[in-house]
Amino acid sequence: MPDEAELFRDHNFEAVKAAAAQLSSERAVAPPSAIHPMLALAIEKGLGVDGIERLVALAEREADRNAAREFMDAMAAFQAECPPIRKTSEAEIVTKSGARFAYSYAELDEIARTIRPLLHKHGLMYAWDSALEQGGMRVTCSVAHVGGHRVSASFTAPLDPEARMSAPQRSAASLTYGRRQSLIQALGLTTTDPDTDAARENEKITPDEVLVIEALLEKRPDGARAALLKHLRIGAMEEMDASTFKWAKRELERKIAADGQ
């Protein structure tokens, strides 16, 4: 920052005022700060264009910090109020061996219905951008606050060449999946299954649940199956407790998603 003598040295007042007006118009609405009275005083005293630019840059940096704080406050309030989103839809997967299993998930429109009123309440909104990459669709979700700050999260959804659908349908399916996953990441959402664990606490998993775990393990590197059995201290998947199944499924899905990025 220039010293006081430099700030208030004689300059062409009209030229300075015009330059300040042009610079200030780039940020039409800025949060109040201690910098703005200084800027007004500098204009009044005839500060040079370079000095005005430095003051405006300082004001913008302070406004950016304020916007980031406002964004975090809004996100904290949103997450405190947003309930877990129920997985009300089901899909079926056919494994390479021909086995079939169903899994539940939260539809994108179900997520949107839950979060939109709360996002609006706290001045938040979201939008997506996407791009085709080799073997997948990369989707980026940006969450922005009315104060101007934003954050983004990306997810790459694979394009399954063996799916029984046309190329546009495969792209659309991957886009929807990528939008759902990137939105969940960007907002820190929680999706939940119906709570049936308590009733099955001491039971072993069902044959269908064994197939679910085995199918997920097919998508993991060699050795993942043995590592999971060792971690759970069991000799076979059929020995897994029902109360452990949800954790194992969630961890495998998370690692598969990470592998795809």
Backbone bond lengths (Angstrom), bond angles and torsions (degrees), N, CA, C in turn:
res aa  C-N    CA-C-N  psi(-1)  N-CA   C-N-CA  omega(-1)  CA-C   N-CA-C  phi
1 M - - - 1.466 - - 1.533 109.94 -
2 P 1.356 117.77 137.61 1.462 120.17 175.77 1.514 110.25 -68.41
3 D 1.364 116.10 155.79 1.457 117.81 177.81 1.521 109.59 -77.84
4 E 1.354 114.84 175.77 1.462 120.12 -173.69 1.520 111.67 -61.71
5 A 1.330 117.01 -38.28 1.462 119.41 -178.72 1.524 110.44 -63.34
6 E 1.339 116.99 -39.39 1.460 120.14 179.20 1.520 111.50 -69.96
7 L 1.332 116.09 -39.93 1.453 120.07 -178.49 1.528 112.40 -59.32
8 F 1.299 116.39 -39.81 1.454 119.20 -171.68 1.527 112.67 -109.96
9 R 1.330 117.77 26.16 1.447 122.39 173.84 1.531 108.74 -66.76
10 D 1.302 119.15 151.35 1.465 122.82 -178.51 1.519 110.53 -64.87
11 H 1.350 115.88 132.37 1.454 122.22 177.05 1.520 108.49 -143.43
12 N 1.323 116.78 169.83 1.450 121.59 175.08 1.521 108.66 -68.45
13 F 1.313 117.36 107.48 1.456 121.88 -171.72 1.525 112.20 -63.12
14 E 1.330 117.85 -42.48 1.453 120.48 -176.56 1.540 110.90 -65.59
15 A 1.326 116.74 -40.12 1.464 119.81 178.69 1.519 111.04 -65.42
16 V 1.335 115.25 -40.86 1.468 119.39 178.84 1.516 110.82 -63.79
17 K 1.335 116.25 -43.55 1.461 120.22 -178.25 1.526 110.64 -63.30
18 A 1.325 117.48 -40.83 1.457 121.16 179.03 1.525 111.26 -64.61
19 A 1.320 115.98 -43.10 1.464 119.44 179.08 1.517 111.06 -64.25
20 A 1.327 116.46 -40.96 1.472 120.05 179.58 1.516 110.99 -64.80
21 A 1.342 116.61 -39.45 1.462 119.78 179.50 1.524 111.08 -63.38
22 Q 1.341 116.78 -40.77 1.456 120.73 179.09 1.522 111.23 -65.43
23 L 1.321 117.50 -43.93 1.463 121.05 179.33 1.513 111.86 -65.29
24 S 1.332 116.30 -41.40 1.463 120.13 -177.56 1.517 111.40 -69.02
25 S 1.352 117.63 -28.90 1.460 120.16 -178.26 1.521 112.04 -66.87
26 E 1.338 117.72 -19.63 1.451 121.12 179.11 1.518 111.45 -70.19
27 R 1.292 118.14 -21.23 1.469 122.48 174.20 1.525 106.42 -128.97
28 A 1.334 114.77 83.04 1.458 120.12 -172.14 1.513 112.31 -63.06
29 V 1.335 116.32 -37.14 1.457 119.95 -179.74 1.519 107.82 -122.37
30 A 1.309 117.48 116.61 1.465 121.06 179.83 1.513 109.26 -128.79
31 P 1.332 118.49 146.97 1.454 120.58 179.15 1.528 110.46 -63.03
32 P 1.322 116.39 147.94 1.461 119.00 176.72 1.522 109.83 -59.73
33 S 1.304 117.08 143.54 1.452 120.60 177.02 1.511 109.01 -155.16
34 A 1.331 113.94 170.38 1.456 118.80 178.42 1.523 111.32 -72.98
35 I 1.334 118.39 -14.78 1.450 121.18 -178.65 1.523 111.67 -72.93
36 H 1.329 117.19 -35.32 1.464 120.61 -173.45 1.528 113.31 -64.54
37 P 1.326 120.64 -41.02 1.469 118.91 172.69 1.524 112.48 -60.30
38 M 1.329 116.73 -35.99 1.457 119.83 176.24 1.522 110.87 -63.88
39 L 1.343 115.66 -40.57 1.454 119.67 179.63 1.528 110.93 -64.35
40 A 1.319 116.08 -43.17 1.462 119.45 178.73 1.528 110.95 -62.55
41 L 1.320 115.99 -41.26 1.460 119.79 179.12 1.527 110.97 -66.16
42 A 1.355 115.36 -38.83 1.459 119.63 179.81 1.520 110.73 -63.25
43 I 1.334 117.15 -41.62 1.472 120.54 177.70 1.519 110.33 -63.58
44 E 1.324 114.63 -43.50 1.468 119.48 -178.93 1.530 111.08 -60.85
45 K 1.333 116.72 -36.92 1.457 121.03 -177.74 1.535 113.04 -86.33
46 G 1.335 117.11 -3.97 1.452 119.15 176.91 1.506 114.54 85.21
47 L 1.342 116.98 38.39 1.462 120.31 178.43 1.527 110.62 -63.43
48 G 1.339 117.24 146.50 1.454 122.03 179.79 1.517 112.38 -69.24
49 V 1.346 114.41 165.23 1.460 120.31 -176.77 1.529 111.24 -60.46
50 D 1.320 117.83 -41.74 1.462 120.57 179.78 1.524 111.19 -60.94
51 G 1.319 116.24 -42.32 1.462 120.06 178.43 1.515 111.69 -64.45
52 I 1.348 116.58 -41.01 1.469 120.91 177.61 1.535 109.77 -60.77
53 E 1.330 115.85 -44.16 1.462 119.06 -179.72 1.524 111.74 -60.64
54 R 1.329 116.74 -40.87 1.466 120.01 179.69 1.518 111.09 -65.85
55 L 1.340 116.59 -40.11 1.466 119.24 178.77 1.526 111.54 -67.16
56 V 1.337 116.47 -40.80 1.464 119.65 178.69 1.529 110.07 -64.68
57 A 1.338 117.98 -41.72 1.470 121.02 177.49 1.521 111.19 -60.96
58 L 1.337 116.37 -40.15 1.466 120.35 178.11 1.522 110.35 -64.77
59 A 1.338 116.07 -42.10 1.474 120.37 178.71 1.524 110.43 -63.04
60 E 1.338 117.34 -39.46 1.452 120.15 179.85 1.530 111.73 -67.18
61 R 1.326 116.88 -38.84 1.473 119.09 177.67 1.523 110.56 -63.80
62 E 1.320 116.27 -40.91 1.468 118.69 178.25 1.523 110.86 -65.70
63 A 1.348 116.26 -39.61 1.462 119.87 178.17 1.523 110.73 -63.52
64 D 1.331 117.66 -38.27 1.470 121.04 177.88 1.527 110.97 -63.60
65 R 1.325 117.02 -41.13 1.472 120.15 178.25 1.525 110.46 -64.32
66 N 1.336 115.82 -42.41 1.469 119.23 177.73 1.527 110.93 -62.13
67 A 1.344 116.00 -41.92 1.461 120.08 179.90 1.521 111.13 -62.96
68 A 1.330 117.40 -39.61 1.466 120.72 178.74 1.526 110.70 -64.39
69 R 1.323 117.14 -41.05 1.475 120.24 177.87 1.530 110.59 -64.44
70 E 1.329 116.45 -42.67 1.463 119.87 179.31 1.529 111.06 -63.18
71 F 1.334 115.76 -38.56 1.462 120.01 178.63 1.525 110.39 -62.83
72 M 1.326 117.47 -46.83 1.458 120.53 -179.26 1.516 111.66 -63.69
73 D 1.334 117.12 -39.27 1.466 120.27 176.93 1.530 110.59 -62.28
74 A 1.347 116.15 -43.33 1.461 120.48 -179.51 1.526 111.01 -65.71
75 M 1.341 117.36 -41.64 1.455 120.57 179.00 1.527 111.45 -65.25
76 A 1.315 116.57 -40.11 1.464 120.22 178.78 1.528 110.40 -62.80
77 A 1.329 116.22 -42.57 1.470 120.23 179.60 1.524 110.58 -66.89
78 F 1.342 116.48 -40.40 1.468 120.31 178.75 1.519 111.10 -62.45
79 Q 1.339 116.85 -48.37 1.453 120.19 -177.59 1.526 112.35 -66.31
80 A 1.322 116.29 -30.47 1.469 119.28 177.67 1.524 111.56 -67.45
81 E 1.328 116.80 -30.44 1.465 120.84 -177.11 1.524 113.45 -95.96
82 C 1.337 117.49 -22.56 1.465 120.07 -174.28 1.530 110.42 -74.48
83 P 1.319 118.26 123.27 1.464 120.23 179.90 1.524 110.90 -78.72
84 P 1.343 118.09 161.16 1.465 119.73 171.10 1.531 109.41 -58.67
85 I 1.316 116.57 141.61 1.461 121.24 -176.34 1.519 108.95 -97.09
86 R 1.317 115.96 123.10 1.459 121.09 -175.36 1.520 111.32 -71.32
87 K 1.319 115.73 142.11 1.459 121.72 173.81 1.526 108.06 -85.85
88 T 1.316 114.95 98.40 1.466 119.69 -173.81 1.525 113.45 -103.38
89 S 1.333 117.78 -1.86 1.467 120.89 -179.16 1.523 110.17 -114.95
90 E 1.336 115.75 157.56 1.449 120.76 179.78 1.516 110.83 -128.72
91 A 1.317 116.31 149.10 1.459 122.88 175.60 1.520 108.27 -136.20
92 E 1.320 115.55 158.62 1.468 120.67 -179.56 1.519 110.05 -116.79
93 I 1.315 116.37 138.85 1.466 122.77 178.47 1.529 108.37 -120.24
94 V 1.333 115.77 136.59 1.457 121.85 174.59 1.519 107.32 -106.17
95 T 1.321 117.71 121.94 1.456 121.76 -178.07 1.530 110.20 -79.73
96 K 1.331 116.02 172.27 1.458 121.26 179.73 1.527 111.64 -61.86
97 S 1.327 115.96 -29.36 1.462 119.77 -179.61 1.525 112.63 -82.12
98 G 1.341 116.53 -4.42 1.454 120.42 179.82 1.515 114.22 97.17
99 A 1.312 117.71 -6.16 1.465 120.87 178.45 1.529 109.88 -70.49
100 R 1.306 116.12 151.04 1.458 121.99 -179.45 1.531 109.81 -121.53
101 F 1.312 115.90 143.40 1.459 119.17 171.71 1.519 108.97 -150.79
102 A 1.314 114.03 155.30 1.467 120.52 -179.39 1.522 109.12 -109.86
103 Y 1.317 115.37 149.52 1.460 120.01 175.47 1.522 108.55 -138.41
104 S 1.296 116.38 156.02 1.464 121.17 -178.88 1.519 110.04 -102.01
105 Y 1.338 115.36 152.72 1.459 121.27 178.82 1.521 109.51 -155.99
106 A 1.310 115.64 165.59 1.469 121.73 178.14 1.517 108.86 -95.42
107 E 1.324 117.62 121.30 1.459 122.42 178.11 1.531 110.05 -63.54
108 L 1.329 115.71 151.47 1.458 120.58 179.61 1.523 111.45 -60.72
109 D 1.341 117.27 -40.92 1.470 118.44 -179.48 1.529 111.64 -69.15
110 E 1.342 117.29 -29.07 1.468 120.51 175.66 1.528 110.38 -68.21
111 I 1.329 116.20 -41.41 1.462 120.01 175.89 1.516 110.80 -61.64
112 A 1.347 115.85 -45.01 1.470 120.28 -178.17 1.520 111.32 -61.89
113 R 1.337 117.38 -43.22 1.469 120.21 179.67 1.524 111.52 -60.98
114 T 1.314 116.47 -33.75 1.464 120.12 -178.63 1.524 112.39 -75.95
115 I 1.323 116.99 -41.42 1.470 119.41 -170.09 1.523 114.50 -91.63
116 R 1.323 119.02 -26.90 1.460 119.77 -171.50 1.531 114.35 -59.45
117 P 1.329 119.38 -45.89 1.475 117.49 178.81 1.528 112.47 -60.23
118 L 1.327 117.03 -38.38 1.462 120.29 -179.30 1.527 111.44 -72.54
119 L 1.331 117.13 -38.48 1.461 119.57 176.32 1.521 110.53 -61.42
120 H 1.331 116.19 -45.36 1.473 120.35 179.41 1.526 110.79 -61.46
121 K 1.307 115.80 -40.48 1.464 120.47 -179.74 1.521 111.72 -59.15
122 H 1.317 116.97 -36.41 1.467 121.45 -175.50 1.524 113.28 -103.65
123 G 1.324 117.11 14.33 1.459 120.53 174.15 1.509 114.43 71.81
124 L 1.347 117.16 32.13 1.462 121.83 -178.38 1.526 111.03 -115.02
125 M 1.297 117.00 152.38 1.456 122.35 175.00 1.519 109.22 -149.69
126 Y 1.344 116.12 165.68 1.462 119.41 179.86 1.528 110.19 -137.61
127 A 1.322 115.15 156.93 1.462 122.30 176.24 1.518 108.23 -152.12
128 W 1.341 116.11 159.13 1.462 120.78 -177.94 1.522 111.78 -118.63
129 D 1.312 114.38 154.86 1.452 122.91 167.87 1.526 106.33 -135.12
130 S 1.328 117.55 149.30 1.465 119.51 -176.59 1.520 110.01 -144.24
131 A 1.330 114.65 157.98 1.462 121.08 178.33 1.519 108.83 -153.84
132 L 1.331 115.92 137.64 1.464 120.36 175.92 1.520 109.88 -74.65
133 E 1.321 116.11 130.49 1.450 122.00 174.63 1.512 108.24 -121.75
134 Q 1.318 116.90 170.01 1.451 119.99 -179.50 1.519 110.62 -59.76
135 G 1.326 115.00 112.73 1.452 120.71 177.17 1.508 115.40 81.84
136 G 1.330 119.40 3.63 1.457 119.23 -177.37 1.512 113.77 -164.83
137 M 1.317 114.62 173.10 1.458 123.84 177.22 1.527 107.56 -115.48
138 R 1.329 117.20 115.03 1.459 121.35 178.95 1.532 108.70 -91.46
139 V 1.326 115.34 119.64 1.463 121.28 -177.99 1.525 108.61 -116.48
140 T 1.325 115.98 131.69 1.459 121.95 179.17 1.523 109.29 -116.67
141 C 1.321 116.55 125.76 1.457 122.30 176.92 1.524 108.64 -104.50
142 S 1.326 116.54 125.76 1.463 121.90 177.25 1.518 109.16 -110.03
143 V 1.313 116.13 129.29 1.464 122.55 177.12 1.521 107.45 -110.35
144 A 1.335 115.96 123.98 1.460 120.88 -176.04 1.525 110.54 -122.33
145 H 1.332 114.89 153.24 1.467 122.83 177.59 1.523 109.06 -111.83
146 V 1.320 116.63 154.28 1.465 119.94 -178.96 1.527 111.60 -60.61
147 G 1.322 117.17 -21.27 1.460 119.99 178.44 1.518 113.62 -75.51
148 G 1.354 116.90 -9.89 1.447 120.25 175.03 1.516 115.86 111.52
149 H 1.340 118.25 -16.49 1.469 119.82 -178.41 1.527 109.84 -82.50
150 R 1.345 116.36 151.07 1.457 120.74 178.59 1.526 110.52 -148.91
151 V 1.339 114.68 156.89 1.470 121.70 173.34 1.522 107.69 -132.73
152 S 1.333 115.92 160.05 1.464 120.58 -178.00 1.519 110.66 -134.65
153 A 1.326 115.52 153.16 1.463 122.68 173.91 1.519 107.60 -139.72
154 S 1.338 116.42 139.27 1.460 121.15 -177.82 1.522 111.07 -118.43
155 F 1.331 114.82 149.60 1.466 121.44 177.11 1.526 107.73 -143.27
156 T 1.332 116.58 132.95 1.461 121.01 177.93 1.520 109.16 -102.77
157 A 1.322 115.72 114.10 1.462 121.73 179.80 1.527 108.73 -94.86
158 P 1.326 118.56 128.06 1.469 120.44 -178.74 1.521 112.02 -68.80
159 L 1.330 115.92 149.00 1.458 122.64 172.27 1.523 107.79 -97.62
160 D 1.318 116.70 111.51 1.465 121.17 -175.35 1.534 109.86 -81.27
161 P 1.340 118.39 107.16 1.463 119.91 -178.13 1.526 113.36 -69.71
162 E 1.354 116.82 -15.62 1.456 120.05 -178.69 1.527 112.64 -94.75
163 A 1.317 116.82 -1.69 1.463 119.49 179.53 1.529 110.00 -66.38
164 R 1.326 116.45 141.92 1.464 121.28 -177.94 1.526 109.55 -84.31
165 M 1.319 115.39 71.73 1.461 121.68 178.14 1.517 108.73 -158.34
166 S 1.323 115.91 164.84 1.456 120.07 -179.80 1.526 110.48 -72.00
167 A 1.353 115.79 166.26 1.468 119.95 179.68 1.531 111.76 -59.36
168 P 1.354 119.61 -44.79 1.475 118.88 177.11 1.526 112.48 -61.65
169 Q 1.337 116.86 -36.01 1.464 119.71 179.05 1.524 110.94 -67.55
170 R 1.345 117.04 -38.73 1.465 120.00 177.31 1.529 110.82 -63.79
171 S 1.328 115.73 -41.11 1.470 119.40 178.56 1.520 110.92 -63.94
172 A 1.345 116.06 -42.99 1.467 119.95 -179.93 1.522 111.27 -64.07
173 A 1.339 116.76 -40.15 1.464 120.38 179.14 1.521 110.74 -64.45
174 S 1.332 116.41 -43.12 1.461 120.11 178.74 1.520 111.36 -66.04
175 L 1.331 116.46 -38.09 1.465 120.40 178.70 1.523 111.01 -62.61
176 T 1.324 116.67 -45.41 1.468 120.42 179.49 1.522 110.77 -62.76
177 Y 1.340 115.74 -43.85 1.467 119.49 179.42 1.529 110.72 -63.39
178 G 1.342 116.51 -43.83 1.462 120.24 178.74 1.515 112.38 -63.74
179 R 1.332 116.82 -39.16 1.464 119.52 177.72 1.520 111.23 -62.76
180 R 1.323 115.89 -43.08 1.464 119.40 -178.72 1.525 110.68 -63.64
181 Q 1.323 116.69 -47.78 1.460 119.75 -176.21 1.529 112.37 -69.59
182 S 1.336 117.92 -39.97 1.472 119.66 179.83 1.519 111.29 -68.32
183 L 1.338 117.45 -35.05 1.471 120.65 177.21 1.524 110.59 -66.07
184 I 1.319 116.72 -42.68 1.463 120.85 177.78 1.527 110.60 -60.28
185 Q 1.336 116.49 -41.78 1.464 120.32 178.91 1.520 111.93 -66.14
186 A 1.339 116.05 -48.31 1.467 120.26 -174.12 1.523 112.15 -62.80
187 L 1.329 116.69 -35.84 1.467 120.60 -177.12 1.526 113.00 -97.82
188 G 1.333 117.62 -5.77 1.461 119.90 -179.01 1.516 112.33 65.84
189 L 1.339 116.78 40.69 1.461 120.89 -176.50 1.525 111.45 -78.87
190 T 1.315 115.21 159.55 1.460 122.42 175.61 1.518 109.03 -120.56
191 T 1.330 116.88 127.86 1.463 120.70 174.34 1.521 107.89 -112.11
192 T 1.319 116.60 141.22 1.465 120.15 -173.04 1.518 111.79 -132.71
193 D 1.334 114.99 149.17 1.465 122.16 171.01 1.518 108.60 -82.65
194 P 1.340 118.03 162.05 1.467 119.33 171.38 1.524 109.64 -55.60
195 D 1.319 116.52 140.72 1.467 120.90 -173.64 1.523 110.55 -79.89
196 T 1.336 116.19 92.83 1.471 120.81 178.00 1.525 111.08 -116.26
197 D 1.328 116.94 3.57 1.464 119.66 -175.31 1.522 113.31 -63.78
198 A 1.331 116.37 -38.60 1.463 119.51 -174.56 1.520 111.43 -60.42
199 A 1.356 115.92 -39.39 1.459 119.87 -177.45 1.528 112.00 -71.97
200 R 1.349 117.93 -17.82 1.460 121.38 -175.27 1.526 111.38 -116.12
201 E 1.291 117.52 20.52 1.460 121.49 -170.79 1.523 113.01 -53.46
202 N 1.330 118.06 -39.28 1.455 120.75 -175.74 1.526 112.96 -103.53
203 E 1.328 117.89 12.01 1.455 121.86 -179.16 1.518 111.12 -93.83
204 K 1.338 116.07 159.08 1.452 122.11 172.26 1.527 108.61 -89.30
205 I 1.322 115.74 160.05 1.465 118.66 -178.03 1.524 109.93 -69.96
206 T 1.327 115.18 157.05 1.454 122.13 -178.41 1.529 110.27 -80.02
207 P 1.331 118.03 164.49 1.475 120.18 175.41 1.527 112.85 -56.84
208 D 1.327 117.47 -37.31 1.468 120.33 178.14 1.532 110.57 -64.35
209 E 1.328 117.00 -38.26 1.462 120.16 179.51 1.528 111.36 -70.18
210 V 1.327 116.08 -32.45 1.466 119.80 173.70 1.524 109.73 -61.07
211 L 1.346 116.55 -43.21 1.462 120.88 178.52 1.519 111.80 -62.26
212 V 1.337 116.64 -37.34 1.461 120.54 178.31 1.527 110.18 -60.55
213 I 1.334 116.20 -48.75 1.466 119.95 -179.21 1.525 110.83 -64.68
214 E 1.321 116.89 -42.95 1.459 120.04 -179.21 1.526 110.96 -63.89
215 A 1.320 117.29 -39.47 1.468 120.71 179.46 1.525 111.13 -65.63
216 L 1.322 116.45 -39.11 1.457 119.65 177.49 1.529 110.88 -67.59
217 L 1.318 116.43 -37.71 1.460 119.95 179.25 1.526 111.98 -65.73
218 E 1.352 117.25 -26.96 1.458 120.72 176.94 1.534 111.75 -61.83
219 K 1.335 115.48 -25.21 1.461 120.00 -177.96 1.527 112.60 -91.63
220 R 1.342 115.94 0.77 1.453 120.83 -179.78 1.535 109.94 -104.05
221 P 1.320 117.47 161.40 1.473 119.95 -179.89 1.524 112.01 -62.68
222 D 1.329 114.79 161.16 1.472 120.01 176.25 1.528 109.71 -56.30
223 G 1.311 115.01 138.39 1.462 119.65 179.98 1.507 113.91 99.83
224 A 1.340 117.06 -13.34 1.466 119.41 -178.36 1.529 111.64 -66.31
225 R 1.331 115.70 -37.27 1.463 119.45 -179.34 1.524 110.83 -63.62
226 A 1.328 115.84 -48.68 1.464 120.01 179.91 1.522 111.17 -62.60
227 A 1.344 116.26 -36.86 1.461 120.25 -179.95 1.528 110.99 -66.16
228 L 1.329 116.22 -38.62 1.468 119.71 179.52 1.525 110.71 -67.43
229 L 1.320 117.08 -45.29 1.467 120.12 178.78 1.521 111.02 -60.46
230 K 1.328 116.09 -41.59 1.464 119.89 179.24 1.518 110.74 -64.73
231 H 1.350 116.25 -42.35 1.470 119.99 -179.06 1.528 110.95 -62.54
232 L 1.336 116.28 -39.30 1.467 120.58 -178.39 1.529 112.71 -85.34
233 R 1.339 116.04 -6.95 1.471 121.97 -179.98 1.518 111.62 58.32
234 I 1.339 114.88 47.68 1.465 121.13 177.02 1.520 107.89 -130.82
235 G 1.349 115.84 160.03 1.449 119.70 -178.47 1.510 114.13 -96.20
236 A 1.343 117.31 -17.89 1.465 121.78 -179.10 1.522 108.84 -150.90
237 M 1.336 115.66 155.64 1.461 119.91 -178.53 1.524 112.05 -61.35
238 E 1.329 116.31 -31.94 1.465 120.46 -179.52 1.523 112.55 -62.34
239 E 1.333 117.74 -17.10 1.470 121.52 179.97 1.530 112.59 -86.68
240 M 1.329 116.77 -4.85 1.462 119.44 -178.07 1.525 111.11 -66.91
241 D 1.332 116.80 136.85 1.466 121.38 176.32 1.523 110.19 -71.22
242 A 1.327 115.55 146.07 1.459 119.88 177.83 1.526 111.40 -60.50
243 S 1.331 116.69 -32.33 1.465 119.96 -179.27 1.525 111.53 -70.68
244 T 1.351 117.37 -19.53 1.468 121.81 179.61 1.524 111.64 -90.27
245 F 1.327 116.73 -20.46 1.459 121.06 -173.69 1.527 112.40 -56.50
246 K 1.325 117.02 -47.31 1.467 119.54 -176.46 1.529 110.76 -62.23
247 W 1.337 116.12 -40.64 1.472 119.16 178.63 1.523 110.43 -62.60
248 A 1.359 116.89 -46.89 1.462 120.41 -177.88 1.529 110.98 -62.86
249 K 1.307 116.52 -42.51 1.471 120.75 179.67 1.526 110.54 -62.92
250 R 1.332 116.31 -45.03 1.467 120.40 -178.88 1.525 111.42 -63.53
251 E 1.345 116.61 -42.54 1.457 120.27 -179.44 1.527 111.78 -66.38
252 L 1.317 116.90 -40.30 1.470 119.80 178.08 1.521 111.00 -65.42
253 E 1.336 117.53 -42.68 1.465 120.81 178.61 1.533 110.24 -62.62
254 R 1.327 116.67 -39.46 1.459 119.92 -179.82 1.535 110.39 -65.27
255 K 1.318 116.81 -42.79 1.463 119.89 -179.06 1.516 111.82 -69.69
256 I 1.347 117.04 -35.85 1.469 120.62 177.10 1.519 109.79 -63.94
257 A 1.349 116.23 -42.82 1.458 120.13 178.44 1.528 110.99 -63.10
258 A 1.334 116.23 -40.25 1.470 119.96 178.65 1.527 110.72 -66.17
259 D 1.332 117.13 -37.26 1.464 120.17 178.43 1.522 111.89 -62.48
260 G 1.354 115.43 -31.52 1.457 119.43 -175.89 1.516 114.01 -80.41
261 Q 1.345 118.67 -10.92 1.458 121.74 -178.02 1.511 111.31 -86.39
